[in-house]
Amino acid sequence: MKEHWLLDPAITYLNHGSFGAAPKVVLEKQSELRAQLESEPVRFMVRELEPLLDEARAVLAEFVGADTDSIAFVPNATAGVNAVLRSLDLDLHDELLVSSHEYNASRNALDYVAGLVGAKVVTVDVPFPIASPDEVFDRVMERVTERTRLFLVDHVTSQTGLIFPIARLIEALKQRGIDTLVDGAHAPGMFPLNLEALGAAYYTGNLHKWVCAPKGAAFLYVRANRRRGIRPVVISHGANATRTDRSRFHLEFDWPGTWDPTACLSVPTALRFMNGIAGGWPEVMRRNHELALRARDVLCAALGIGKPAPDEMLGSMAAMPLPDGKPFVPSLYGEPLQDALFFEHAIEVPIHPWPQQPKRVLRISAQLYNTIENYEKLAKALTELLPRF
């Protein structure tokens, strides 16, 4: 199905999880919206934008199982995490819980906000490889104290591709009066969501990844009893608006200043396209999950290792530990083996540093345009390159 995407045919692209890839039809819709905007910018931004955002929000809310009043568009999940954390009234007696698998950008935001007031960040060490989701649950609950104020957690971990048991954690923490902020950057489109049933106080997710919307489309969900206190990172005209026809939540988040809303407005097109391309969303999710598992098995066999995680903890990504290699160059993509895979074999796949043993992990993604032959090519290349790196 690669013909539906603009991806370079010369590259074996196994890294959908990083920045996604929007199908051609979705990008065409975004171009139409941009042309509409530029044909009369004032009409579009002042007269047409709010109804268009409401229409897109309604489609998205149905997909993620949420009320439209609880959903705001944000440019990415990192912005959603920042909006929540910077809105909280914290003090030096509070403890903020986070796992050792937390996405670096979100962890940076947590450390920054805690540092402003002297709050304590408590890190829960979660092993990888891992035998069961019970290990995540038990280790988190062991670190909860009477001072724990918030738990920040990835729904799907970025480096290790693990699905954490967040439903169990949210409920157990709620019983102790503790809110959960879920960084669901990878979840929408990877597996079904019902945010109202999930019950998290806060949930933010990207739409440019597994939903395949353009870059710049993401959402923040805030439970009704927490909505009043959450403000966007950018304070703009909505802060002192006197209108009563829209909620304060939408007045503030829907207008961060002049912006390009076309990525968010293209979300319904992305949802419809992905729903129609391979038998519907359930089939897309099933196919990607099964391909990720098959690919993991191919790579584990080539590496001579067992499965690093049970099947139930994986969605459309999987990570494998690699033997220690050369030191990383301090950059976003500084792993020599990753560069060798790209420049010598035209394979795009991420290799992340890991703070424990193993010292580095390789993470694969599975999307509709991938085939098992892609991962067999990767396995062969790894066998050749690992002795050098």
Secondary structure, 3 states (H helix, E strand, C coil): CHHHECCCCCCEECCHHHHCCCEHHHHHHHHHHHHHHHHCHHHHHHHHHHHHHHHHHHHHHHHHCCCHHHEEEECCHHHHHHHHHCCCCCCCCCEEEEECCCCHHHHHHHHHHHHHHCCEEEEECCCCCCCCHHHHHHHHHHCCCCCEEEEEEECECCCCCEECCHHHHHHHHHCCCCEEEEECCCCECCECCCHHHHCCCEEEEECCCCCCCCCCCEEEEECHHHHHHCCCCCCCHHHHCCCCCCCHHHHHHCCCCCCCCHHHHCHHHHHHHHHHHCCCHHHHHHHHHHHHHHHHHHHHHHHCCCCCCCHHHECCEEEEEECCCCCCCCCCCCCHHHHHHHHHHCEECCEEECCCCCCEEEEEECCCCCCHHHHHHHHHHHHHHCCCC
